[in-house]
Amino acid sequence: MATLTEAKPEAVLSNDEILRYSRHLIMPEVGMEGQQKLKAAKVLCIGAGGLGSPLALYLTAAGVGTLGIVDFDVVDYTNLQRQIIHTTADVGRKKLDSAADKLKAINPYINLRTFDTRLSSANALELFREFDIIADGTDNFPTRYLVNDACVLTGKPNVYGSIFRFEGQASVFATENGPCYRCLYPEPPPPGLVPSCAEGGVLGILPGLVGVIQATETIKLILGQGDPLIGRLLLVDALGMKFRELKLRKSADCPACGKNPTVKELIDYNEFCGVRGEEAPVATDVPTVTVQELKQQLDSKKDLFILDVREPHEYQICNLNGYLIPLGDLPKRVHELDSSREIVAHCRSGVRSGKAVAFLRQAGFKKVRNLTGGILEWADKIDPGMPKY
């Protein structure tokens, strides 16, 4: 296959670099020429989180000359179970600053470029044009479609990975003759159908597994070696430790890379995916109650029925002594609720319980409200001793 980068004069290796990369250099598939291609390469990682951590660590160690990272978030405790580039001491720091410290410590020869911004339709094309390969470590559908379309429009390969619970996917999209992400998923799923990792969880090791696959594919593209995941979707089942592969074809009708593409510019991808802001939207505007109002009403012994629509394993972490009916079970268990009582529904953050309230109101319940911010906000503003997850 054709290589994406060629060895350049500025990519000549010093004696220190030759020693550092010696285990590469003695491999005929890499050698001096391949290592110089790695040094000449420019890779942009979208995100410094679960997938971005192993991606950035291994690309840095491998000697990719210029590594860009786009991220706007800060490190919090819930990241540490899987985002191995960050440590407990980094909590509260910008992920870019945390990642930069680790990467520079691994390889001082790397040209690290950090972009403290949210990737958007306004900046994606300009950013992507400066790099050879885009490695997508995002965790939401609007950004995945944005990355895909920007890669197609700029002619940059999209090294894709995604994770959820025990399952992952990886592929290489948007190459000259291969399919793009829209060939596989022409339309996003309905809002709220696929829960986020914050709602559904993710095995901490899984992003390491998928991120290393992405790093491997990136290096293969740079070297022009092996059989990259172009036209192939690799499915990872960590629980069964099974790998399956689906063949993908470039779609002639694809709106992004087909024969008559309709995607000529970047659009509003939140609107395209039906998402408001950073959370999956609640289907309908529903009556709400704040945590302060609920605390006051409970203290005054007001007759309230607290409905917890989380999962049983979440209830075990922390709870408000509410009546547990997981959101997915609500339609078949709605008979357990008394419509004459005043009901306050809650979940972790208020998203699932908002859907529960919308459903119950359609079912004829008049006295039902959603707890704004869910049990997380209760822990923040009412009971700081309550564990958060």
Buried (B, 14 or more C-beta within 10 A) or exposed (E): EEBBBEBEEEBEBEEEBEEBBEEBBEEEEBBBEBBBBBBBBBBBBBBBBBBBBBBBBBBBBBBBBBBBBBBBBBBBEEBBBBBBBBBEEBBEBBBBBBBBBBBEEBBEBBEBBBBEEEBBBEBBBEBBEEBBBBBBBBBBBBBBBBBBBBBBBBEBBBBBBBBBBBBBBBBBBBBEEBBBBBBBEEEBEEBBEBBBBBBEBBBEEBBBBBBBBBBBBBBBBBBBBEEBBBBBBBBBEBEEEEBEEEEBEBBEEBBBBBEEBEBEEBEEBBEBBBBEEEBBBBBEEBEBBEBEBBBEBBEEEEEBBBBBBBBEEBBEEBBBEBEBBBBEEBEEEBEEBEEEEBBBBBBBBBBBBBBBBBBBBEEEBEBBBBBBBBBBBBBEEBBEEBEBB
